[in-house]
Amino acid sequence: MNSKTIVILVFTLFSLVFIHAQETIVDTIFVAGTPLTGEISNFNYNYELQVDFLALIMGDTGMPWIPPYVPNAVFRSYLTFILDSLSIGSEPDSIKLRLWTHENYLVGNDIFGEWPVWDIPGGDTIKCCVDHVDFGYSLDIGDWTAGDYGDPQTLETKCAFISLEVYSPETGYIIVDVTNQVINDIENERNKSQFRIGFEINTDGDSLYDYIQICNVTPNLAHKPSLLFYLSDSTYVIEEYITEFANDMIIIENYPNPFNPKTKISYQIANPGAIKLQIYNIKGQLIETLVNECQSAGMHSVEWNATKQSSGIYFYRIKTETQIQTGKCLLLK
């Protein structure tokens, strides 16, 4: 047992005895890329859908070098989280949307690392609004207005705000409360939660970059957008602890998700040893063993071909000598 493992165990025992708070679990699937997650840009009233970028943009980008002058391009980003078969066991106390952005992904007046600046009288200089939407199973340019007042796909406009108050420069995380919105999705039997993120005003017309980017398709799986479910429990481990020791945990995901019929399952393990990766159906029955061997520490991936399986939710479970981690995927045929 290495020294860091001992520290983790000691800290956890300390938490069990002395900390009365909430347990944090991440129990949703973030869908990266087409057809449910991406960004829509409005460039001089020409709309374009973009997916599969390392980061999604919210804000405007000045284009002063294109003669004659063209108004800023405006970007709005759309996130989808699958809610099927949540295993939280009880109603959560709170649910937080967690986004990660490097400081260089904050740009104000062309200055990297600065919060976006809107140089117009009465302009909102710090707020980026989160809208609760339901645009279905396919994102397209017609969804630009999803989240606006009166749009049929709008569930709630401005349900949360991204601002300096919810951004942590130390960790790079932006965390906003979306408890009521996700519970509303669950109560109304929606199998997903969808959000649009964009600034309240489209552009300040100063030909300078003013935008925020959040990581989307990234090698560091801990930096992908996620919903954090907080449950009352004595086994709580504080958020800073999770962030600090994220690299010691098993990190696993699949892409694309939803998929048909193949998906790549990627996982990161901290220590070398025996690894078993298996697929289960929603009834808990073992479908297939994809990996059963000793592997080195680091990133690994394996493809699952589900041609012989029917549409539905499946679980992939990875087991090491000391840990077990489970993820969910959606097969749509």
BELKASUL-V572958 format. One record per helix or strand of 3 or more residues. SS is the DSSP state (hx for helix, st for strand). FROM is the first residue (numbers start at 1). TO is the last residue. If there is no record, write none. Layout:
BEGIN
ss & from & to
SS & FROM & TO
SS & FROM & TO
END
This chain:
BEGIN
ss & from & to
hx & 3 & 18
st & 21 & 26
st & 38 & 43
st & 46 & 50
st & 55 & 61
st & 73 & 82
st & 94 & 100
hx & 103 & 105
st & 106 & 108
st & 128 & 133
hx & 141 & 145
st & 154 & 162
hx & 164 & 166
st & 173 & 177
hx & 179 & 187
st & 192 & 199
st & 210 & 215
hx & 221 & 223
st & 226 & 233
hx & 239 & 244
hx & 246 & 248
st & 251 & 255
st & 262 & 269
st & 273 & 281
st & 286 & 295
st & 298 & 305
st & 312 & 319
st & 324 & 331
END
